[in-house]
Structures are given as C-alpha cells and as structure tokens.
Amino acid sequence: MQDSDIRKLLHPYLKKENKKFKDTIIIDELDLCSGLSRIDIAVVNGVLHGYEIKSEEDNLKRLLNQINYYNKSLEKVSIVTNKTHLKQIRKLVPSWWGLLTIKSIGEKKVIKELRKAKRNPHIDANSLLQILWKDELISLINKYKIGISVHSNKRKLREAIANSLDISILSQEICLALKSRQNWRS
C-alpha cells in the first residue's frame, strides 16, 4: 500500500473516531517547528493529535528526526503503518505514541488500533507556538495582555507567550486558532 492508499483509509477512520466532537477538523500536511517538519495528518478537536504515515514504500531514515519534532509540537502522536515496518517502528517510537496498522479482511483493508495514543509528556511551548502565524500570536498577546510590543519578531512574541501562559492554555488556544484559520494554502 502506498501513502495515498493509507490516507484514503485514514480519513474516514478519523472522522468516525472523532464524530462525537462536532468541531473537529482534519488537516493534511501541517507544518511544525517553523516548517522544519510536517505531520501527514493532524486532527484538531480538544487536542492536537498528529498521524504519521509509513507505507511499504517508505524507509524509516527520517523517522528519528520526525520523532524529535513531533515530540516537541504535538499533544498526541500516532503512527500508521503496515506489517513491513511494524516491528522496527515499535522499537523506535516512544511508548506514549499511538500505533495503528493496516489489516486485510478478505479483499478489504481496514485500520486497526494496536496502541492508543497518550498525552505527550515532553511538549515544548515554544515549539507548539511555532504552528501559529504572526497575526495569531498577536491575537494571543492582546487577549492575555502580555507585555510585549506586537511589532516584535515572531521568535520574541512566541517567547513572551510561552513565558506567560500555561501549556494547557496554549494548547487550547492553538486548537482554536487552527479551527478559525482561513486561506490555509494560499
């Protein structure tokens, strides 16, 4: 199975799994850490949950770097793969990551959850804030009356916000910002 085949299975699976959350959005290719990495699919509802796809055609050379970026930036992470990479992936990814695999039932392919994702114990406020655009950072500065000029560069804005707000508030605000975004790819 190729990446595109897994995506075709994963989107309906994620919609079904998150149907109780009315305002869930599913984003393909979300940039993380100021574009240094990108998660294949992000589900945004009460948390930011990233899904990385590793198909039969993928090699796992980039996975160690991806793990580093995802651990800094996402509240939950799951990896979706098939039996080709399953054994090696189990050894590489943290135990709090979710693990999903593609199973064949007759002619049909289905997604099976092998391990449920848990909350990220290593999330970094600055890395999480790198998901936001400058106008979204300024909105947080104004909303929480954080003492920094809105004309400061993005790095300084992120630093001021990270030093002023609890990670749980940041997580909520980032989910709200992502749900409110217009013109994603323009």
C-alpha angles and dihedrals in degrees: 000000000000128000091260092053091052091048090054089056095039100054096060090041091054093045090053093045091051101038092114089064104074096195099047116140126194117210126193117215104003113191116232133190093019092309097311088120139012131208115221095227131004124196114203121194121109089341138024106249119182126203120202117198122212110182128187089266094056124091118211098233094110095044097089091056091044091052089054094051095041092049089056098044114031131068092212131011132194130181123212119204145137132246092278093074102018099102095047093043091053088059095046107044124073117261092245092062118100118241124210128175138191114245130189118228104184105303093339126093119213137177117244124191111226097174130015117232117247130201115288110253092193105051114147118214094213092050091046090052091053087077090069127087119233094258089053090051090050090050089057091047090054096041094052096032093235111183104243133102112261086221090068118110120268094258092057092044091052091047093051092048093046090052093048106042134056116245091244091058091046091052092051092047093049091051090050092048093050092049090050098047120122128195096022099177103024 
